[in-house]
């Protein structure tokens, strides 16, 4: 019987097979999210890398959606309480962040980490 792959192995396999013009930016954002907080974990959700801590926090939008940008969907409902220049949309339970190039990713590094940590802080405040 074959050993079941871990979530991390599935993400690694996904990334190895990913063919996207902005794969370097996707890898960089993945590193930012994982490096933001040691409590965060990754898995595949909606056929893309997704990040969670007790609850879902953020998932990459479908890579085929637009080949000239990378989309992050912050889908933990508490994100609507977070004010940020990189968050877009006026949805009741999520916000989006788009990145057009590596310069966008690099200048947003601290802000992406701040948003992730803000959501984790809210999760810990609500769920003890």
N, C-alpha and C positions, 0 to 999 in steps of 0.2 A: 504494500500500500504506500502510495506517495505521500510524502510529508506535506502538510498544508502550509502554504506560504504565509508569512507574517504580513501585516499591513505594510510595514516598512519595505519588505521585499517586493510587494506588489507595486508600491510607488516607484521603487528603483527600476523595476521592469517596465513600468509605464514610461518613465522618463527616458530610459534607454531606447525605447521604440518610438518615442515622440519625434515626429518630423514637423517642425514649425519654424518659420523664419525668425521668430523671437525666442527660440529655445534658451539662449543665453540669458535673456531677461527673465524668463520663467524660472530658470535655475537660481538666479540671483534672488528673486522674490521668495522662492522656496527657502533659501538660506536665511533670509531676513526673518521670515515667519518662524522658522524652527529656532533661530538664535534669539528671538525676542524673549522667550521664557522657557526654562527647562521643563515646565509642566505640560507643554503642548506636544501633541502627537499628530501623526499624519496617517492618512489612509486614502483609498480611492472612493470617491462619492460622486455621483453624476458623471461618471467616466472622466474624472479629473482628480488631481491631488486636492485633498481636503484636510483641514486642520481643526483639532478639537481639544478641549479640556473639559471633561465631564459632559459637555454639550458641544454641538457644532458651533464653530466660530466663523471660519472663512474657507471658501472653496474657489479654485480657479474656474473661471467661466470656460465654456467649451472652446478649446483651442482653434477649432475650425470656424468659429463665429466670425472673426476678422483676422486675417493673417498679418495685419499691420499694427495690432495692438494686443495687449494682455489685459484681461479683465479679472479682477478679484471681486467676489461677491461676499461681503460681510453679512452673514445671514443669522447672526444671533440677534434677537429682537432688541437687546440693550444698545446696539450700535446706534439706534436713532437718538440716543441721549448724548452721543459723542459729537462734538463739533470739530470739524477738520476740513481744511481746504482741499484735501484729496478725495473726500467722500462726496459722491454724487447721488442724485435721485431723492425723491420725496415719498418713498414707499413706507408703509406702516411698520415693516418688520425687517428691513434690510437697507443697505447702502452699497454702492458700487464704487470701485476705484479702477481707473484705466491708466495704462502706461504705454506710451508710444515709442519709447526707446530706452536705452540704458541710462541716459541722463535723467529721465523721469524716475527710474528705479532708484538711482543713487541719491537724488535729491529728496526722495520720499522715504528713504531708509528709516530714519528716526520716527517719522510719522506713522508708518506701517507698524513698527514695533510698539509705539505708544497706543495705537488703537487696539492691537492684540492684547496688550497688557491691561488696558482699560476694561476690555470685555472680561478678561480673566478675573480682575479685581471684583467686578460686579457679580460674576458667577460665584466667587468665594464668599461674597457678602450675602448672597441670597441662599446659597446652598452650603451649609456647614457640616 
